[in-house]
Amino acid sequence: MLVSVNKSMRRVRALGAFMGLLMAGPMLAGCRDEAKDEPPVIRPVRTVTVEQRKLGDSVTLTGHVEAENQVSFAFRLGGRMIERLANVGDPVEPGKILARMDPQNEISALRTAQATLVAAEGQLVKTSNAFARQETLLRQGFTTRAQYDAAQQAMRAAQSQVDSSQAQLENAEDRVGFTELYADAAGTVTAVGAEPGEVVQAGQMVLQVARQDGRDAIFDVPAQLLRQAHDTAIVEVALTDDPTVKATGRVREVAPQADPTTRTFRVRVGLSDTPAAMRLGSTVTGRVTVDSSPEIAIPATALTKFNSQPAVWIVDQDKKTVSTRNVEVVRFDPATVIISQGLTPGEVVVTAGVQALHDGQEVRLLGSTQ
């Protein structure tokens, strides 16, 4: 009896499974028909048209502002400086006295030269009179030729002594004038090298004056950048602490020899229309564009990965489908990628929507830029 019941249960289960399969068949067929009738997904993307152009790299350097012409004032002779009439930051005008040296020794030398000249002139008068008498006596035959020649020689020696004394007097007068230091052009005192009471040597810097005829921005530039930049390139200069204060300039002077420590060359950029806020010694930032070889730049959003290598999606403009292509990247900039191989000018590259694409997918172009 129990065996008969088990057999009946197995028949019921088999019949239920068979009926389930019969009912699932039409449902699966309906799903296949619905999937077959669903249109393919067309992805909207943004694109860029590839162009090869000669890009310019922007290089930024830090420097400082100096006067275009800066001169150091010094006494022509040594001595004790008794007065300095200008300090750092003071404006100076042409002819203004800057410093004085104790002139006592030079005044004494001047008086000595004056006395020597007076004595020499007295001797010249004496010898001139003697020569005149010998000349008269010679014509009358009352003197010898030897005495006449001696009188003439004495007069010439006295004249030479007068000339020498005159030159010494002029030199003494000049030395008295050298005890005072005068400005020869308008400018501003930027440094001092001696204080009143000090004994200074001839040529020792007493004051340094920046003339008002221009301003330079000074930069230490690597040799490679010098080779890439044009001599006529315009340099944009701005204050480091206030970038709104700007000026432009051109390279005015390049040091002929590199610094032995940094191996850089000092470059002076002559500024035009320098703002008043760009004071001497201010730290500035200089920006210049240098030439590079022709390159292809695309937005950084266009880059993806394929076969573990950088790649981009290329649009077939006839079929409106996309395919991946590996590219070689030279460098990454904040917003762009520089490509050296893998793209040719005129091709269209997807820049937005790259995450949802697959090979052969049809796309709709939202916008194309260069």
CORTA-V822020 format. One record per residue. N is the residue number from 1. RES is the residue in one letter. OMEGA is omega as a letter, one per 40 degrees, with the letter a starting at -180 (* if undefined). Layout:
# CORTA-V822020
n = [N:N]
res = [RES:RES]
omega = [OMEGA:OMEGA]
This chain:
# CORTA-V822020
n = [1:2:3:4:5:6:7:8:9:10:11:12:13:14:15:16:17:18:19:20:21:22:23:24:25:26:27:28:29:30:31:32:33:34:35:36:37:38:39:40:41:42:43:44:45:46:47:48:49:50:51:52:53:54:55:56:57:58:59:60:61:62:63:64:65:66:67:68:69:70:71:72:73:74:75:76:77:78:79:80:81:82:83:84:85:86:87:88:89:90:91:92:93:94:95:96:97:98:99:100:101:102:103:104:105:106:107:108:109:110:111:112:113:114:115:116:117:118:119:120:121:122:123:124:125:126:127:128:129:130:131:132:133:134:135:136:137:138:139:140:141:142:143:144:145:146:147:148:149:150:151:152:153:154:155:156:157:158:159:160:161:162:163:164:165:166:167:168:169:170:171:172:173:174:175:176:177:178:179:180:181:182:183:184:185:186:187:188:189:190:191:192:193:194:195:196:197:198:199:200:201:202:203:204:205:206:207:208:209:210:211:212:213:214:215:216:217:218:219:220:221:222:223:224:225:226:227:228:229:230:231:232:233:234:235:236:237:238:239:240:241:242:243:244:245:246:247:248:249:250:251:252:253:254:255:256:257:258:259:260:261:262:263:264:265:266:267:268:269:270:271:272:273:274:275:276:277:278:279:280:281:282:283:284:285:286:287:288:289:290:291:292:293:294:295:296:297:298:299:300:301:302:303:304:305:306:307:308:309:310:311:312:313:314:315:316:317:318:319:320:321:322:323:324:325:326:327:328:329:330:331:332:333:334:335:336:337:338:339:340:341:342:343:344:345:346:347:348:349:350:351:352:353:354:355:356:357:358:359:360:361:362:363:364:365:366:367:368:369:370]
res = [M:L:V:S:V:N:K:S:M:R:R:V:R:A:L:G:A:F:M:G:L:L:M:A:G:P:M:L:A:G:C:R:D:E:A:K:D:E:P:P:V:I:R:P:V:R:T:V:T:V:E:Q:R:K:L:G:D:S:V:T:L:T:G:H:V:E:A:E:N:Q:V:S:F:A:F:R:L:G:G:R:M:I:E:R:L:A:N:V:G:D:P:V:E:P:G:K:I:L:A:R:M:D:P:Q:N:E:I:S:A:L:R:T:A:Q:A:T:L:V:A:A:E:G:Q:L:V:K:T:S:N:A:F:A:R:Q:E:T:L:L:R:Q:G:F:T:T:R:A:Q:Y:D:A:A:Q:Q:A:M:R:A:A:Q:S:Q:V:D:S:S:Q:A:Q:L:E:N:A:E:D:R:V:G:F:T:E:L:Y:A:D:A:A:G:T:V:T:A:V:G:A:E:P:G:E:V:V:Q:A:G:Q:M:V:L:Q:V:A:R:Q:D:G:R:D:A:I:F:D:V:P:A:Q:L:L:R:Q:A:H:D:T:A:I:V:E:V:A:L:T:D:D:P:T:V:K:A:T:G:R:V:R:E:V:A:P:Q:A:D:P:T:T:R:T:F:R:V:R:V:G:L:S:D:T:P:A:A:M:R:L:G:S:T:V:T:G:R:V:T:V:D:S:S:P:E:I:A:I:P:A:T:A:L:T:K:F:N:S:Q:P:A:V:W:I:V:D:Q:D:K:K:T:V:S:T:R:N:V:E:V:V:R:F:D:P:A:T:V:I:I:S:Q:G:L:T:P:G:E:V:V:V:T:A:G:V:Q:A:L:H:D:G:Q:E:V:R:L:L:G:S:T:Q]
omega = [i:i:i:i:a:i:i:i:a:i:a:a:a:i:i:i:a:i:i:i:i:a:a:a:i:a:i:i:i:i:i:i:i:i:a:a:a:a:i:a:i:a:i:a:i:a:i:i:a:i:i:a:i:a:i:i:i:a:a:i:i:i:i:a:i:i:i:i:a:a:i:i:a:i:i:i:a:i:a:i:a:a:i:a:i:i:a:i:a:i:i:i:i:i:a:i:a:a:i:i:i:a:a:a:a:i:i:i:i:i:i:i:i:i:i:i:i:i:a:i:i:i:i:i:a:a:i:i:i:i:i:i:i:i:i:a:a:i:a:i:a:i:a:i:i:i:i:i:i:i:i:i:i:i:i:i:i:i:i:i:i:i:i:i:i:i:i:i:i:i:i:i:i:a:i:i:a:i:i:a:a:i:a:i:i:i:a:i:a:a:i:a:i:i:i:a:i:i:a:i:i:a:i:a:i:i:i:a:i:a:a:a:i:i:i:i:a:i:i:a:i:a:a:i:i:i:a:a:i:i:a:a:i:a:i:a:i:i:a:a:i:a:i:i:a:i:i:a:i:a:a:a:i:a:a:a:a:i:a:a:a:a:i:a:i:a:i:i:i:a:i:a:a:i:i:a:i:a:i:a:a:i:a:i:i:a:i:i:i:a:i:a:i:a:i:i:i:i:a:i:a:a:i:a:i:a:i:i:i:a:i:i:i:a:i:a:i:a:a:i:a:i:a:i:i:i:i:a:i:i:i:i:a:a:a:i:i:a:i:a:i:i:i:i:i:i:a:a:i:a:i:a:a:a:a:a:i:a:i:a:i:a:i:a:i:a:a:i:i:*]
